[in-house]
Amino acid sequence: MSDDVSSWLDALGPLAFYLVVWGLVFVGTALFVGVFLPFLTGDSLLFGAGLVAGSAAAIDIWVLTIGVAIAAIAGDQVGYLLGRRYGRPYLTSRRGRWVRTGIARTERFYDLFGWWSVVVGRYVPWGRVFVPAVAGVSDMAYWRFVTANVVGAFTWGVLITLMGYFTASIPAVRPIAYGIAVAVILASIVAGIRAWRLDRSADAG
C-alpha cells in the first residue's frame, strides 16, 4: 500500500497528493466507499501516506495529518446527517448481504458502547463506515455525536498517520510506532469480539 501511495506523489505532485488522501478519507464514511474499499480509505491509506511524508521532503506531515483529521471528522458528520435525515430506509437501501449484516452488527455495537461507539468505531473497519449513520438513525444528540466524532476521528487521523511518518523518518522510534500499531489493532479486535458476542447473545435470545 505504501508503494502505491508513493506513486501517487510522483504522478500528482504534493497538492494533488494531499487532496487525494483527504478525499479518500472523506468519502470512506460520507459516501460509504469504505464498505467496498476499506484498505484504500482506512488505516493502510493513512499509514502509507505517513510513510511517504517521512521520506519525501515535499510533503509536510502536519499539513497532511491535520487535513486527514478534518476530512475524517467531516466524513462522519455527513454520514450522521444522512442517517438522521433519511433514517433506516436509507441504510437498508444499500444493496448487498454483507452491507445489511454490517448495519445490523453496527446497531448492536452502538447499543453496547453508546458515545464510545463513535470513538472506538473509528478504529474498526466496518465501524467507521456505519456508526455515524446509525448514530443519526438512532437520534443521538447532535453535539454529543460531534464531541465523540472529534475525539475518534482526530485521534485516529493523527495517530495512524504519525505512526507511518515516524516509522519512515526516525528509525529509533520504529519499535514504539509498531507497538502502538499493535495496541490499536488489539483494541479493534477486542471491540469486534464484544460486538460479535452481543450478536450471538441477541440471536440466541
C-alpha positions in Angstrom: 0.0 0.0 0.0 2.8 2.4 0.8 4.4 1.9 -2.6 1.0 2.7 -4.2 0.6 5.9 -2.2 4.2 6.9 -3.0 3.4 6.5 -6.7 0.6 9.0 -6.3 3.0 11.6 -5.1 5.3 11.0 -8.2 2.3 11.3 -10.5 0.3 14.0 -8.9 2.6 16.4 -7.0 2.2 17.5 -3.4 -1.1 19.4 -3.6 -2.9 16.8 -5.5 -1.4 14.1 -3.2 -2.9 15.9 -0.2 -6.3 16.2 -1.9 -6.4 12.6 -3.0 -5.6 11.3 0.5 -8.1 13.7 2.2 -10.7 12.9 -0.4 -10.4 9.2 0.1 -10.7 9.6 3.9 -13.8 11.8 3.5 -15.7 9.6 1.0 -14.8 6.5 3.1 -17.6 7.4 5.6 -19.5 10.2 3.9 -20.4 8.1 0.8 -19.9 4.6 2.3 -17.0 4.0 0.0 -15.2 2.3 2.9 -17.6 -0.6 2.6 -16.1 -1.6 -0.7 -12.6 -0.2 -0.4 -11.7 -0.5 3.3 -7.9 -0.6 2.7 -8.0 2.3 0.3 -9.8 4.6 2.7 -8.7 3.4 6.2 -5.6 2.6 8.3 -3.5 1.4 5.4 -4.0 4.6 3.5 -3.0 6.8 6.5 0.0 4.6 7.4 1.2 4.7 3.8 0.7 8.4 3.5 2.7 8.9 6.7 5.5 6.7 5.3 5.6 8.9 2.2 5.7 12.1 4.3 8.6 10.6 6.3 10.6 10.0 3.1 9.6 12.9 0.9 10.6 16.5 1.7 7.8 17.8 -0.5 5.1 16.6 1.9 4.5 18.5 5.2 3.5 15.9 7.8 1.4 18.5 9.8 -0.5 19.7 6.8 -1.2 16.1 5.8 -2.2 15.0 9.4 -4.4 17.9 10.2 -6.1 17.6 6.8 -6.7 13.9 7.4 -8.3 14.6 10.8 -10.6 17.3 9.3 -11.6 15.0 6.4 -12.4 12.2 8.8 -14.5 14.5 11.0 -16.3 15.9 8.0 -17.0 12.5 6.6 -18.5 11.2 9.8 -20.6 14.4 10.1 -22.1 13.8 6.6 -22.8 10.1 7.5 -24.5 11.2 10.7 -26.7 13.8 8.9 -27.7 11.4 6.2 -28.7 8.8 8.8 -30.6 11.4 10.7 -32.4 12.9 7.7 -33.3 9.7 5.8 -33.4 7.2 8.6 -33.2 3.4 8.4 -34.8 3.1 4.9 -31.8 4.9 3.6 -29.4 2.5 5.2 -31.3 -0.6 4.2 -31.5 0.5 0.6 -27.7 -0.1 0.4 -27.6 -3.3 -1.5 -25.5 -6.3 -0.6 -25.9 -9.0 2.0 -22.8 -8.1 3.9 -23.8 -4.5 3.9 -27.0 -5.4 5.7 -25.0 -7.6 8.0 -22.6 -4.7 8.8 -25.5 -2.4 9.6 -27.1 -4.9 12.0 -23.8 -5.5 13.7 -23.2 -1.8 14.0 -26.5 -1.2 15.6 -25.7 -3.7 18.3 -22.2 -2.2 18.6 -23.8 1.2 19.1 -26.2 -0.2 21.7 -23.3 -1.7 23.5 -20.9 1.3 23.6 -23.1 4.4 23.1 -21.0 7.5 22.9 -17.8 5.4 22.9 -19.0 3.5 19.8 -18.3 6.7 17.7 -14.8 6.9 19.2 -13.9 3.2 19.1 -15.7 2.7 15.8 -13.1 4.8 14.0 -10.6 2.1 14.6 -12.8 -0.7 13.4 -13.1 -1.0 9.5 -16.9 -1.6 9.4 -17.5 0.6 12.4 -16.1 3.7 10.9 -18.4 3.4 7.9 -21.7 2.6 9.6 -21.5 4.0 13.1 -22.0 7.7 12.1 -25.2 6.9 10.1 -26.5 4.5 12.8 -26.0 7.3 15.4 -28.0 9.6 13.2 -30.8 7.0 12.7 -30.8 6.5 16.5 -31.3 10.2 17.1 -28.1 10.6 19.1 -28.0 14.2 20.3 -26.1 16.3 17.7 -23.5 17.8 20.0 -23.0 14.5 21.8 -22.1 13.0 18.4 -19.9 15.9 17.5 -17.8 15.5 20.6 -17.4 11.8 20.1 -16.7 12.3 16.4 -13.9 14.9 17.0 -12.2 12.6 19.6 -12.4 9.5 17.5 -11.6 11.0 14.1 -8.9 13.3 15.3 -7.0 10.7 17.3 -7.4 8.1 14.5 -6.2 10.5 11.8 -3.3 11.9 13.8 -2.2 8.6 15.4 -2.1 6.3 12.3 -0.6 9.0 10.0 2.2 9.9 12.5 3.0 6.2 13.1 3.7 5.9 9.4 5.8 9.1 9.4 7.9 8.1 12.4 8.4 4.6 11.1 9.9 6.1 7.9 11.8 9.1 9.3 13.1 8.1 12.7 14.4 4.5 12.8 14.8 4.6 16.6 11.1 5.3 17.0 10.0 2.3 14.9 9.6 -0.1 17.8 7.4 2.4 19.6 5.4 3.0 16.4 4.9 -0.7 15.8 3.9 -1.2 19.5 1.3 1.5 19.2 0.0 -0.1 16.0 -0.3 -3.5 17.7 -2.2 -1.8 20.6 -4.6 -0.2 18.1 -5.1 -3.4 16.3 -5.7 -5.4 19.5 -8.2 -2.7 20.7 -10.1 -3.1 17.4 -10.1 -6.9 17.8 -11.5 -6.7 21.3 -14.2 -4.2 20.3 -15.1 -6.5 17.4 -15.2 -9.6 19.6 -17.5 -7.8 22.1 -19.8 -6.8 19.3 -19.8 -10.4 17.9 -20.7 -11.8 21.3 -23.5 -9.3 21.6 -24.7 -10.5 18.2 -24.7 -14.1 19.4 -26.5 -13.3 22.6 -29.2 -11.3 20.7 -29.6 -14.2 18.2 -29.8 -16.8 21.0 -32.5 -14.6 22.7 
